[in-house]
């Protein structure tokens, strides 16, 4: 059987980025754990990290319902985080930095 491409060609890696990957990345950048992002802590730093994760997940095409399931939240909480993101960005420079790094 003839190969689909020449032997010297390496096809691009097609890793599917999961919601867990997004949570792990945001947790690493905010220096907290994934459990703290999906947990019940109400400190500003955790709220900013959650809003950042929500923004990335929505940007990647997830619905608010799917994003809520990944974040262990109701979809209306996701909508609230999305709507408040511009306010949070004025208070925390890390959000813009992380969103700028992610496609």
Biopython code that builds the backbone (N, CA, C, O; Angstrom):
import numpy as np
from Bio.PDB.StructureBuilder import StructureBuilder

atoms = [
    (1, "UNK", "N", (0.836, -1.183, 0.000)),
    (1, "UNK", "CA", (0.000, 0.000, 0.000)),
    (1, "UNK", "C", (0.882, 1.248, 0.000)),
    (1, "UNK", "O", (1.813, 1.354, 0.799)),
    (2, "UNK", "N", (0.596, 2.169, -0.874)),
    (2, "UNK", "CA", (1.373, 3.388, -1.009)),
    (2, "UNK", "C", (1.003, 4.366, 0.117)),
    (2, "UNK", "O", (-0.179, 4.561, 0.400)),
    (3, "UNK", "N", (2.021, 4.989, 0.769)),
    (3, "UNK", "CA", (1.711, 5.955, 1.834)),
    (3, "UNK", "C", (1.006, 7.187, 1.272)),
    (3, "UNK", "O", (1.114, 7.494, 0.085)),
    (4, "UNK", "N", (0.289, 7.881, 2.140)),
    (4, "UNK", "CA", (-0.460, 9.063, 1.728)),
    (4, "UNK", "C", (0.431, 10.266, 1.455)),
    (4, "UNK", "O", (0.035, 11.168, 0.717)),
    (5, "UNK", "N", (1.625, 10.296, 2.034)),
    (5, "UNK", "CA", (2.560, 11.405, 1.841)),
    (5, "UNK", "C", (3.987, 10.881, 1.838)),
    (5, "UNK", "O", (4.233, 9.760, 2.283)),
    (6, "UNK", "N", (4.925, 11.670, 1.345)),
    (6, "UNK", "CA", (6.311, 11.217, 1.283)),
    (6, "UNK", "C", (6.856, 10.888, 2.678)),
    (6, "UNK", "O", (6.382, 11.428, 3.677)),
    (7, "UNK", "N", (7.840, 10.013, 2.737)),
    (7, "UNK", "CA", (8.387, 9.566, 4.013)),
    (7, "UNK", "C", (9.054, 10.699, 4.797)),
    (7, "UNK", "O", (9.130, 10.631, 6.024)),
    (8, "UNK", "N", (9.538, 11.739, 4.110)),
    (8, "UNK", "CA", (10.196, 12.849, 4.805)),
    (8, "UNK", "C", (9.191, 13.838, 5.411)),
    (8, "UNK", "O", (9.562, 14.687, 6.222)),
    (9, "UNK", "N", (7.924, 13.723, 5.016)),
    (9, "UNK", "CA", (6.901, 14.655, 5.501)),
    (9, "UNK", "C", (6.337, 14.178, 6.834)),
    (9, "UNK", "O", (5.986, 13.009, 6.990)),
    (10, "UNK", "N", (6.255, 15.102, 7.796)),
    (10, "UNK", "CA", (5.633, 14.808, 9.076)),
    (10, "UNK", "C", (4.345, 15.622, 9.173)),
    (10, "UNK", "O", (4.407, 16.851, 9.181)),
    (11, "UNK", "N", (3.196, 14.986, 9.247)),
    (11, "UNK", "CA", (1.948, 15.752, 9.344)),
    (11, "UNK", "C", (1.908, 16.540, 10.648)),
    (11, "UNK", "O", (2.509, 16.129, 11.641)),
    (12, "UNK", "N", (1.207, 17.666, 10.652)),
    (12, "UNK", "CA", (1.144, 18.462, 11.873)),
    (12, "UNK", "C", (0.458, 17.689, 12.992)),
    (12, "UNK", "O", (-0.431, 16.871, 12.757)),
    (13, "UNK", "N", (0.893, 17.968, 14.198)),
    (13, "UNK", "CA", (0.284, 17.329, 15.364)),
    (13, "UNK", "C", (-1.133, 17.883, 15.522)),
    (13, "UNK", "O", (-1.328, 19.098, 15.526)),
    (14, "UNK", "N", (-2.080, 17.029, 15.648)),
    (14, "UNK", "CA", (-3.475, 17.463, 15.717)),
    (14, "UNK", "C", (-4.053, 17.177, 17.093)),
    (14, "UNK", "O", (-5.032, 16.443, 17.223)),
    (15, "UNK", "N", (-3.454, 17.749, 18.100)),
    (15, "UNK", "CA", (-3.941, 17.589, 19.463)),
    (15, "UNK", "C", (-5.183, 18.453, 19.655)),
    (15, "UNK", "O", (-5.173, 19.648, 19.358)),
    (16, "UNK", "N", (-6.228, 17.848, 20.146)),
    (16, "UNK", "CA", (-7.454, 18.575, 20.430)),
    (16, "UNK", "C", (-7.331, 19.177, 21.829)),
    (16, "UNK", "O", (-7.120, 18.451, 22.800)),
    (17, "UNK", "N", (-7.461, 20.472, 21.934)),
    (17, "UNK", "CA", (-7.370, 21.136, 23.225)),
    (17, "UNK", "C", (-8.698, 20.965, 23.947)),
    (17, "UNK", "O", (-9.752, 21.335, 23.430)),
    (18, "UNK", "N", (-8.634, 20.404, 25.140)),
    (18, "UNK", "CA", (-9.845, 20.135, 25.919)),
    (18, "UNK", "C", (-10.101, 21.272, 26.908)),
    (18, "UNK", "O", (-9.260, 22.147, 27.117)),
    (19, "UNK", "N", (-11.279, 21.227, 27.501)),
    (19, "UNK", "CA", (-11.599, 22.187, 28.553)),
    (19, "UNK", "C", (-10.632, 22.068, 29.711)),
    (19, "UNK", "O", (-10.253, 23.072, 30.312)),
    (20, "UNK", "N", (-10.230, 20.846, 30.029)),
    (20, "UNK", "CA", (-9.259, 20.634, 31.097)),
    (20, "UNK", "C", (-7.920, 21.274, 30.788)),
    (20, "UNK", "O", (-7.256, 21.804, 31.679)),
    (21, "UNK", "N", (-7.520, 21.224, 29.509)),
    (21, "UNK", "CA", (-6.273, 21.883, 29.104)),
    (21, "UNK", "C", (-6.353, 23.391, 29.350)),
    (21, "UNK", "O", (-5.395, 24.008, 29.816)),
    (22, "UNK", "N", (-7.507, 23.969, 29.029)),
    (22, "UNK", "CA", (-7.704, 25.410, 29.239)),
    (22, "UNK", "C", (-7.631, 25.725, 30.734)),
    (22, "UNK", "O", (-6.950, 26.667, 31.139)),
    (23, "UNK", "N", (-8.327, 24.941, 31.545)),
    (23, "UNK", "CA", (-8.300, 25.171, 32.995)),
    (23, "UNK", "C", (-6.883, 25.046, 33.549)),
    (23, "UNK", "O", (-6.459, 25.850, 34.379)),
    (24, "UNK", "N", (-6.157, 24.034, 33.083)),
    (24, "UNK", "CA", (-4.776, 23.843, 33.545)),
    (24, "UNK", "C", (-3.896, 25.036, 33.162)),
    (24, "UNK", "O", (-3.083, 25.495, 33.964)),
    (25, "UNK", "N", (-4.062, 25.531, 31.938)),
    (25, "UNK", "CA", (-3.256, 26.656, 31.472)),
    (25, "UNK", "C", (-3.550, 27.912, 32.293)),
    (25, "UNK", "O", (-2.632, 28.595, 32.748)),
    (26, "UNK", "N", (-4.826, 28.205, 32.477)),
    (26, "UNK", "CA", (-5.202, 29.396, 33.244)),
    (26, "UNK", "C", (-4.730, 29.254, 34.688)),
    (26, "UNK", "O", (-4.225, 30.212, 35.273)),
    (27, "UNK", "N", (-4.891, 28.073, 35.261)),
    (27, "UNK", "CA", (-4.436, 27.847, 36.636)),
    (27, "UNK", "C", (-2.937, 28.087, 36.758)),
    (27, "UNK", "O", (-2.477, 28.713, 37.713)),
    (28, "UNK", "N", (-2.183, 27.593, 35.794)),
    (28, "UNK", "CA", (-0.727, 27.782, 35.821)),
    (28, "UNK", "C", (-0.372, 29.263, 35.739)),
    (28, "UNK", "O", (0.480, 29.740, 36.489)),
    (29, "UNK", "N", (-1.014, 29.984, 34.840)),
    (29, "UNK", "CA", (-0.706, 31.407, 34.655)),
    (29, "UNK", "C", (-1.098, 32.247, 35.874)),
    (29, "UNK", "O", (-0.416, 33.217, 36.204)),
    (30, "UNK", "N", (-2.203, 31.874, 36.545)),
    (30, "UNK", "CA", (-2.647, 32.615, 37.726)),
    (30, "UNK", "C", (-2.029, 32.064, 39.018)),
    (30, "UNK", "O", (-2.272, 32.585, 40.107)),
    (31, "UNK", "N", (-1.221, 30.997, 38.877)),
    (31, "UNK", "CA", (-0.552, 30.367, 40.020)),
    (31, "UNK", "C", (-1.549, 29.880, 41.073)),
    (31, "UNK", "O", (-1.377, 30.098, 42.272)),
    (32, "UNK", "N", (-2.597, 29.214, 40.583)),
    (32, "UNK", "CA", (-3.575, 28.567, 41.445)),
    (32, "UNK", "C", (-3.818, 27.166, 40.878)),
    (32, "UNK", "O", (-3.217, 26.794, 39.871)),
    (33, "UNK", "N", (-4.678, 26.405, 41.505)),
    (33, "UNK", "CA", (-4.964, 25.057, 41.019)),
    (33, "UNK", "C", (-6.241, 25.040, 40.195)),
    (33, "UNK", "O", (-7.057, 25.960, 40.253)),
    (34, "UNK", "N", (-6.388, 23.977, 39.432)),
    (34, "UNK", "CA", (-7.611, 23.802, 38.656)),
    (34, "UNK", "C", (-8.818, 23.729, 39.593)),
    (34, "UNK", "O", (-9.884, 24.262, 39.284)),
    (35, "UNK", "N", (-8.644, 23.064, 40.741)),
    (35, "UNK", "CA", (-9.732, 22.947, 41.718)),
    (35, "UNK", "C", (-10.147, 24.314, 42.248)),
    (35, "UNK", "O", (-11.321, 24.534, 42.547)),
    (36, "UNK", "N", (-9.202, 25.224, 42.365)),
    (36, "UNK", "CA", (-9.548, 26.570, 42.835)),
    (36, "UNK", "C", (-10.321, 27.353, 41.772)),
    (36, "UNK", "O", (-11.158, 28.192, 42.106)),
    (37, "UNK", "N", (-10.045, 27.083, 40.503)),
    (37, "UNK", "CA", (-10.809, 27.748, 39.442)),
    (37, "UNK", "C", (-12.254, 27.260, 39.450)),
    (37, "UNK", "O", (-13.184, 28.055, 39.317)),
    (38, "UNK", "N", (-12.436, 25.966, 39.603)),
    (38, "UNK", "CA", (-13.793, 25.409, 39.564)),
    (38, "UNK", "C", (-14.446, 25.371, 40.941)),
    (38, "UNK", "O", (-15.599, 24.961, 41.071)),
    (39, "UNK", "N", (-13.715, 25.795, 41.965)),
    (39, "UNK", "CA", (-14.220, 25.732, 43.331)),
    (39, "UNK", "C", (-15.136, 26.891, 43.690)),
    (39, "UNK", "O", (-15.656, 27.596, 42.825)),
    (40, "UNK", "N", (-15.316, 27.065, 44.994)),
    (40, "UNK", "CA", (-16.294, 28.044, 45.496)),
    (40, "UNK", "C", (-15.658, 29.306, 46.062)),
    (40, "UNK", "O", (-16.374, 30.186, 46.539)),
    (41, "UNK", "N", (-14.324, 29.420, 46.022)),
    (41, "UNK", "CA", (-13.668, 30.612, 46.552)),
    (41, "UNK", "C", (-14.164, 31.851, 45.819)),
    (41, "UNK", "O", (-14.366, 31.833, 44.605)),
    (42, "UNK", "N", (-14.358, 32.930, 46.579)),
    (42, "UNK", "CA", (-14.921, 34.141, 45.983)),
    (42, "UNK", "C", (-13.947, 35.311, 45.966)),
    (42, "UNK", "O", (-14.345, 36.448, 45.716)),
    (43, "UNK", "N", (-12.686, 35.040, 46.229)),
    (43, "UNK", "CA", (-11.688, 36.103, 46.168)),
    (43, "UNK", "C", (-11.532, 36.621, 44.746)),
    (43, "UNK", "O", (-11.765, 35.895, 43.780)),
    (44, "UNK", "N", (-11.140, 37.869, 44.629)),
    (44, "UNK", "CA", (-11.037, 38.502, 43.311)),
    (44, "UNK", "C", (-10.125, 37.729, 42.369)),
    (44, "UNK", "O", (-10.448, 37.561, 41.193)),
    (45, "UNK", "N", (-8.981, 37.255, 42.877)),
    (45, "UNK", "CA", (-8.031, 36.545, 42.011)),
    (45, "UNK", "C", (-8.666, 35.308, 41.390)),
    (45, "UNK", "O", (-8.430, 35.018, 40.217)),
    (46, "UNK", "N", (-9.472, 34.572, 42.161)),
    (46, "UNK", "CA", (-10.145, 33.383, 41.640)),
    (46, "UNK", "C", (-11.221, 33.771, 40.623)),
    (46, "UNK", "O", (-11.403, 33.096, 39.610)),
    (47, "UNK", "N", (-11.915, 34.846, 40.902)),
    (47, "UNK", "CA", (-12.952, 35.322, 39.973)),
    (47, "UNK", "C", (-12.314, 35.731, 38.645)),
    (47, "UNK", "O", (-12.854, 35.431, 37.580)),
    (48, "UNK", "N", (-11.178, 36.408, 38.703)),
    (48, "UNK", "CA", (-10.488, 36.815, 37.475)),
    (48, "UNK", "C", (-10.020, 35.592, 36.685)),
    (48, "UNK", "O", (-10.130, 35.557, 35.459)),
    (49, "UNK", "N", (-9.503, 34.601, 37.387)),
    (49, "UNK", "CA", (-9.058, 33.375, 36.710)),
    (49, "UNK", "C", (-10.242, 32.670, 36.062)),
    (49, "UNK", "O", (-10.138, 32.209, 34.926)),
    (50, "UNK", "N", (-11.368, 32.579, 36.770)),
    (50, "UNK", "CA", (-12.569, 31.942, 36.199)),
    (50, "UNK", "C", (-13.050, 32.684, 34.960)),
    (50, "UNK", "O", (-13.369, 32.067, 33.943)),
    (51, "UNK", "N", (-13.102, 34.006, 35.050)),
    (51, "UNK", "CA", (-13.565, 34.800, 33.905)),
    (51, "UNK", "C", (-12.630, 34.623, 32.711)),
    (51, "UNK", "O", (-13.084, 34.594, 31.567)),
    (52, "UNK", "N", (-11.344, 34.506, 32.968)),
    (52, "UNK", "CA", (-10.374, 34.280, 31.892)),
    (52, "UNK", "C", (-10.615, 32.928, 31.238)),
    (52, "UNK", "O", (-10.617, 32.818, 30.011)),
    (53, "UNK", "N", (-10.818, 31.896, 32.058)),
    (53, "UNK", "CA", (-11.093, 30.559, 31.514)),
    (53, "UNK", "C", (-12.390, 30.564, 30.714)),
    (53, "UNK", "O", (-12.461, 29.959, 29.645)),
    (54, "UNK", "N", (-13.401, 31.233, 31.218)),
    (54, "UNK", "CA", (-14.677, 31.336, 30.500)),
    (54, "UNK", "C", (-14.461, 32.001, 29.141)),
    (54, "UNK", "O", (-14.963, 31.523, 28.124)),
    (55, "UNK", "N", (-13.716, 33.099, 29.127)),
    (55, "UNK", "CA", (-13.476, 33.814, 27.870)),
    (55, "UNK", "C", (-12.770, 32.930, 26.851)),
    (55, "UNK", "O", (-13.125, 32.931, 25.672)),
    (56, "UNK", "N", (-11.777, 32.181, 27.298)),
    (56, "UNK", "CA", (-11.043, 31.299, 26.383)),
    (56, "UNK", "C", (-11.951, 30.196, 25.864)),
    (56, "UNK", "O", (-11.959, 29.907, 24.668)),
    (57, "UNK", "N", (-12.713, 29.581, 26.755)),
    (57, "UNK", "CA", (-13.599, 28.485, 26.339)),
    (57, "UNK", "C", (-14.652, 28.979, 25.349)),
    (57, "UNK", "O", (-14.941, 28.300, 24.364)),
    (58, "UNK", "N", (-15.224, 30.148, 25.602)),
    (58, "UNK", "CA", (-16.212, 30.692, 24.673)),
    (58, "UNK", "C", (-15.562, 31.078, 23.348)),
    (58, "UNK", "O", (-16.145, 30.870, 22.284)),
    (59, "UNK", "N", (-14.364, 31.636, 23.410)),
    (59, "UNK", "CA", (-13.639, 32.020, 22.194)),
    (59, "UNK", "C", (-13.351, 30.802, 21.321)),
    (59, "UNK", "O", (-13.321, 30.903, 20.094)),
    (60, "UNK", "N", (-13.141, 29.654, 21.958)),
    (60, "UNK", "CA", (-12.841, 28.421, 21.228)),
    (60, "UNK", "C", (-14.099, 27.768, 20.667)),
    (60, "UNK", "O", (-14.019, 26.696, 20.068)),
    (61, "UNK", "N", (-15.255, 28.394, 20.851)),
    (61, "UNK", "CA", (-16.472, 27.901, 20.223)),
    (61, "UNK", "C", (-17.381, 27.079, 21.111)),
    (61, "UNK", "O", (-18.380, 26.541, 20.636)),
    (62, "UNK", "N", (-17.060, 26.968, 22.386)),
    (62, "UNK", "CA", (-17.934, 26.233, 23.294)),
    (62, "UNK", "C", (-19.186, 27.053, 23.581)),
    (62, "UNK", "O", (-19.134, 28.282, 23.627)),
    (63, "UNK", "N", (-20.291, 26.382, 23.770)),
    (63, "UNK", "CA", (-21.521, 27.067, 24.160)),
    (63, "UNK", "C", (-21.433, 27.446, 25.630)),
    (63, "UNK", "O", (-20.550, 26.981, 26.351)),
    (64, "UNK", "N", (-22.362, 28.300, 26.068)),
    (64, "UNK", "CA", (-22.363, 28.668, 27.485)),
    (64, "UNK", "C", (-22.709, 27.461, 28.357)),
    (64, "UNK", "O", (-22.220, 27.348, 29.481)),
    (65, "UNK", "N", (-23.536, 26.573, 27.852)),
    (65, "UNK", "CA", (-23.889, 25.372, 28.612)),
    (65, "UNK", "C", (-22.690, 24.448, 28.757)),
    (65, "UNK", "O", (-22.417, 23.953, 29.850)),
    (66, "UNK", "N", (-21.976, 24.214, 27.667)),
    (66, "UNK", "CA", (-20.782, 23.366, 27.718)),
    (66, "UNK", "C", (-19.710, 23.998, 28.603)),
    (66, "UNK", "O", (-19.070, 23.310, 29.399)),
    (67, "UNK", "N", (-19.519, 25.296, 28.463)),
    (67, "UNK", "CA", (-18.542, 25.998, 29.299)),
    (67, "UNK", "C", (-18.922, 25.875, 30.769)),
    (67, "UNK", "O", (-18.061, 25.658, 31.621)),
    (68, "UNK", "N", (-20.200, 26.011, 31.064)),
    (68, "UNK", "CA", (-20.669, 25.845, 32.438)),
    (68, "UNK", "C", (-20.369, 24.464, 32.988)),
    (68, "UNK", "O", (-19.974, 24.333, 34.146)),
    (69, "UNK", "N", (-20.550, 23.437, 32.180)),
    (69, "UNK", "CA", (-20.249, 22.069, 32.627)),
    (69, "UNK", "C", (-18.764, 21.902, 32.913)),
    (69, "UNK", "O", (-18.383, 21.263, 33.894)),
    (70, "UNK", "N", (-17.927, 22.478, 32.056)),
    (70, "UNK", "CA", (-16.480, 22.397, 32.266)),
    (70, "UNK", "C", (-16.088, 23.131, 33.549)),
    (70, "UNK", "O", (-15.222, 22.673, 34.295)),
    (71, "UNK", "N", (-16.726, 24.264, 33.798)),
    (71, "UNK", "CA", (-16.396, 25.102, 34.945)),
    (71, "UNK", "C", (-17.157, 24.706, 36.215)),
    (71, "UNK", "O", (-16.929, 25.282, 37.278)),
    (72, "UNK", "N", (-18.047, 23.737, 36.108)),
    (72, "UNK", "CA", (-18.904, 23.313, 37.225)),
    (72, "UNK", "C", (-19.801, 24.459, 37.676)),
    (72, "UNK", "O", (-19.975, 24.704, 38.870)),
    (73, "UNK", "N", (-20.363, 25.151, 36.694)),
    (73, "UNK", "CA", (-21.227, 26.295, 36.936)),
    (73, "UNK", "C", (-22.446, 26.208, 36.029)),
    (73, "UNK", "O", (-22.456, 25.461, 35.052)),
    (74, "UNK", "N", (-23.465, 26.976, 36.362)),
    (74, "UNK", "CA", (-24.649, 27.109, 35.527)),
    (74, "UNK", "C", (-24.313, 28.008, 34.332)),
    (74, "UNK", "O", (-23.419, 28.851, 34.409)),
    (75, "UNK", "N", (-25.039, 27.815, 33.230)),
    (75, "UNK", "CA", (-24.715, 28.621, 32.045)),
    (75, "UNK", "C", (-24.962, 30.114, 32.280)),
    (75, "UNK", "O", (-24.326, 30.945, 31.631)),
    (76, "UNK", "N", (-25.869, 30.472, 33.190)),
    (76, "UNK", "CA", (-26.098, 31.891, 33.460)),
    (76, "UNK", "C", (-24.913, 32.511, 34.202)),
    (76, "UNK", "O", (-24.648, 33.705, 34.061)),
    (77, "UNK", "N", (-24.210, 31.713, 34.980)),
    (77, "UNK", "CA", (-22.991, 32.192, 35.639)),
    (77, "UNK", "C", (-21.922, 32.465, 34.589)),
    (77, "UNK", "O", (-21.152, 33.418, 34.711)),
    (78, "UNK", "N", (-21.878, 31.630, 33.563)),
    (78, "UNK", "CA", (-20.939, 31.835, 32.459)),
    (78, "UNK", "C", (-21.268, 33.140, 31.734)),
    (78, "UNK", "O", (-20.372, 33.915, 31.400)),
    (79, "UNK", "N", (-22.557, 33.376, 31.496)),
    (79, "UNK", "CA", (-22.967, 34.626, 30.850)),
    (79, "UNK", "C", (-22.557, 35.837, 31.691)),
    (79, "UNK", "O", (-22.088, 36.842, 31.157)),
    (80, "UNK", "N", (-22.738, 35.732, 32.997)),
    (80, "UNK", "CA", (-22.362, 36.821, 33.898)),
    (80, "UNK", "C", (-20.860, 37.086, 33.832)),
    (80, "UNK", "O", (-20.433, 38.239, 33.765)),
    (81, "UNK", "N", (-20.061, 36.021, 33.852)),
    (81, "UNK", "CA", (-18.604, 36.186, 33.771)),
    (81, "UNK", "C", (-18.205, 36.824, 32.445)),
    (81, "UNK", "O", (-17.341, 37.700, 32.399)),
    (82, "UNK", "N", (-18.847, 36.373, 31.368)),
    (82, "UNK", "CA", (-18.558, 36.949, 30.041)),
    (82, "UNK", "C", (-18.890, 38.438, 30.010)),
    (82, "UNK", "O", (-18.121, 39.243, 29.486)),
    (83, "UNK", "N", (-20.037, 38.793, 30.572)),
    (83, "UNK", "CA", (-20.475, 40.192, 30.530)),
    (83, "UNK", "C", (-19.617, 41.098, 31.415)),
    (83, "UNK", "O", (-19.452, 42.280, 31.112)),
    (84, "UNK", "N", (-19.075, 40.557, 32.499)),
    (84, "UNK", "CA", (-18.261, 41.358, 33.416)),
    (84, "UNK", "C", (-16.778, 41.379, 33.045)),
    (84, "UNK", "O", (-15.995, 42.091, 33.673)),
    (85, "UNK", "N", (-16.395, 40.617, 32.049)),
    (85, "UNK", "CA", (-14.984, 40.534, 31.671)),
    (85, "UNK", "C", (-14.351, 41.904, 31.405)),
    (85, "UNK", "O", (-13.238, 42.139, 31.874)),
    (86, "UNK", "N", (-15.003, 42.820, 30.676)),
    (86, "UNK", "CA", (-14.369, 44.131, 30.457)),
    (86, "UNK", "C", (-14.079, 44.883, 31.767)),
    (86, "UNK", "O", (-13.064, 45.572, 31.873)),
    (87, "UNK", "N", (-14.954, 44.754, 32.746)),
    (87, "UNK", "CA", (-14.739, 45.394, 34.047)),
    (87, "UNK", "C", (-13.547, 44.745, 34.741)),
    (87, "UNK", "O", (-12.679, 45.435, 35.274)),
    (88, "UNK", "N", (-13.510, 43.409, 34.731)),
    (88, "UNK", "CA", (-12.401, 42.691, 35.362)),
    (88, "UNK", "C", (-11.070, 43.042, 34.706)),
    (88, "UNK", "O", (-10.045, 43.125, 35.384)),
    (89, "UNK", "N", (-11.081, 43.248, 33.398)),
    (89, "UNK", "CA", (-9.846, 43.556, 32.680)),
    (89, "UNK", "C", (-9.270, 44.903, 33.095)),
    (89, "UNK", "O", (-8.058, 45.104, 33.015)),
    (90, "UNK", "N", (-10.118, 45.831, 33.538)),
    (90, "UNK", "CA", (-9.613, 47.124, 34.009)),
    (90, "UNK", "C", (-8.950, 46.988, 35.372)),
    (90, "UNK", "O", (-8.152, 47.843, 35.758)),
    (91, "UNK", "N", (-9.272, 45.921, 36.109)),
    (91, "UNK", "CA", (-8.746, 45.725, 37.457)),
    (91, "UNK", "C", (-7.577, 44.742, 37.523)),
    (91, "UNK", "O", (-6.824, 44.727, 38.497)),
    (92, "UNK", "N", (-7.430, 43.921, 36.478)),
    (92, "UNK", "CA", (-6.404, 42.875, 36.514)),
    (92, "UNK", "C", (-5.731, 42.756, 35.146)),
    (92, "UNK", "O", (-6.354, 42.315, 34.179)),
    (93, "UNK", "N", (-4.468, 43.147, 35.071)),
    (93, "UNK", "CA", (-3.718, 43.099, 33.811)),
    (93, "UNK", "C", (-3.436, 41.670, 33.344)),
    (93, "UNK", "O", (-3.212, 41.436, 32.156)),
    (94, "UNK", "N", (-3.446, 40.718, 34.276)),
    (94, "UNK", "CA", (-3.154, 39.321, 33.944)),
    (94, "UNK", "C", (-4.176, 38.771, 32.952)),
    (94, "UNK", "O", (-3.825, 37.949, 32.106)),
    (95, "UNK", "N", (-5.416, 39.202, 33.039)),
    (95, "UNK", "CA", (-6.455, 38.688, 32.138)),
    (95, "UNK", "C", (-6.095, 39.005, 30.698)),
    (95, "UNK", "O", (-6.111, 38.111, 29.852)),
    (96, "UNK", "N", (-5.774, 40.240, 30.402)),
    (96, "UNK", "CA", (-5.412, 40.634, 29.038)),
    (96, "UNK", "C", (-4.160, 39.904, 28.577)),
    (96, "UNK", "O", (-4.055, 39.517, 27.413)),
    (97, "UNK", "N", (-3.207, 39.714, 29.492)),
    (97, "UNK", "CA", (-1.973, 39.013, 29.126)),
    (97, "UNK", "C", (-2.267, 37.577, 28.726)),
    (97, "UNK", "O", (-1.755, 37.099, 27.714)),
    (98, "UNK", "N", (-3.083, 36.886, 29.504)),
    (98, "UNK", "CA", (-3.402, 35.478, 29.205)),
    (98, "UNK", "C", (-4.242, 35.391, 27.934)),
    (98, "UNK", "O", (-3.988, 34.538, 27.085)),
    (99, "UNK", "N", (-5.225, 36.252, 27.797)),
    (99, "UNK", "CA", (-6.064, 36.214, 26.584)),
    (99, "UNK", "C", (-5.250, 36.536, 25.340)),
    (99, "UNK", "O", (-5.539, 36.023, 24.260)),
    (100, "UNK", "N", (-4.248, 37.370, 25.480)),
    (100, "UNK", "CA", (-3.373, 37.689, 24.353)),
    (100, "UNK", "C", (-2.493, 36.527, 23.928)),
    (100, "UNK", "O", (-2.078, 36.446, 22.772)),
    (101, "UNK", "N", (-2.208, 35.630, 24.857)),
    (101, "UNK", "CA", (-1.355, 34.488, 24.557)),
    (101, "UNK", "C", (-2.103, 33.346, 23.872)),
    (101, "UNK", "O", (-1.503, 32.511, 23.197)),
    (102, "UNK", "N", (-3.397, 33.325, 24.055)),
    (102, "UNK", "CA", (-4.204, 32.192, 23.593)),
    (102, "UNK", "C", (-4.922, 32.562, 22.306)),
    (102, "UNK", "O", (-5.500, 33.642, 22.177)),
    (103, "UNK", "N", (-4.870, 31.650, 21.374)),
    (103, "UNK", "CA", (-5.539, 31.874, 20.088)),
    (103, "UNK", "C", (-6.994, 31.482, 20.188)),
    (103, "UNK", "O", (-7.732, 31.595, 19.210)),
]
sb = StructureBuilder()
sb.init_structure("model")
sb.init_model(0)
sb.init_chain("A")
sb.init_seg("    ")
for serial, (resi, resn, name, xyz) in enumerate(atoms, 1):
    if name == "N":
        sb.init_residue(resn, " ", resi, " ")
    sb.init_atom(name, np.array(xyz, "f"), 0.0, 1.0, " ", f" {name:<3s}", serial, name[0])
structure = sb.get_structure()
